[in-house]
Amino acid sequence: MAERLLKYYKHVYDSNGMAAKMQLAHETHIPSSKAAMEPDSEEHLRTFKAAVQRITGRPAPEF
């Protein structure tokens, strides 16, 4: 469950820091603590990829 969502959290944190991680939670409405329990559904992945791209300015990696 949610392995890929957590990887997006790690990616934005590693590349842009804590503020980016907080922004990802705000934009996706799924905090990192809840992401561990959410399914890696196509809808969630689309939302996370779009948010990662907005936050980092680069395409989201494929996990």
Contacts in CASP RR format, 6 or more apart in sequence:
PFRMAT RR
TARGET T0000
AUTHOR 0000-0000-0000
METHOD contacts of the structure
MODEL  1
MAERLLKYYKHVYDSNGMAAKMQLAHETHIPSSKAAMEPDSEEHLRTFKA
AVQRITGRPAPEF
1 36 0 8 1.000
1 37 0 8 1.000
1 38 0 8 1.000
1 39 0 8 1.000
1 40 0 8 1.000
2 35 0 8 1.000
2 36 0 8 1.000
2 37 0 8 1.000
2 38 0 8 1.000
2 39 0 8 1.000
2 40 0 8 1.000
3 40 0 8 1.000
3 63 0 8 1.000
4 40 0 8 1.000
4 45 0 8 1.000
4 48 0 8 1.000
4 63 0 8 1.000
5 30 0 8 1.000
5 35 0 8 1.000
5 36 0 8 1.000
5 38 0 8 1.000
5 40 0 8 1.000
5 44 0 8 1.000
5 45 0 8 1.000
5 48 0 8 1.000
6 32 0 8 1.000
6 35 0 8 1.000
6 36 0 8 1.000
7 63 0 8 1.000
8 24 0 8 1.000
8 48 0 8 1.000
8 49 0 8 1.000
8 52 0 8 1.000
8 60 0 8 1.000
8 63 0 8 1.000
9 21 0 8 1.000
9 24 0 8 1.000
9 32 0 8 1.000
9 35 0 8 1.000
11 52 0 8 1.000
11 56 0 8 1.000
11 60 0 8 1.000
11 61 0 8 1.000
12 20 0 8 1.000
12 21 0 8 1.000
12 23 0 8 1.000
12 24 0 8 1.000
12 52 0 8 1.000
12 55 0 8 1.000
12 56 0 8 1.000
13 20 0 8 1.000
13 21 0 8 1.000
15 56 0 8 1.000
16 55 0 8 1.000
16 56 0 8 1.000
20 55 0 8 1.000
20 56 0 8 1.000
21 32 0 8 1.000
23 51 0 8 1.000
23 55 0 8 1.000
24 48 0 8 1.000
24 51 0 8 1.000
24 52 0 8 1.000
24 55 0 8 1.000
25 31 0 8 1.000
25 32 0 8 1.000
27 47 0 8 1.000
27 51 0 8 1.000
27 54 0 8 1.000
27 55 0 8 1.000
28 44 0 8 1.000
28 47 0 8 1.000
28 48 0 8 1.000
28 51 0 8 1.000
30 38 0 8 1.000
30 44 0 8 1.000
38 44 0 8 1.000
48 60 0 8 1.000
49 59 0 8 1.000
49 60 0 8 1.000
50 60 0 8 1.000
52 60 0 8 1.000
53 59 0 8 1.000
53 60 0 8 1.000
END
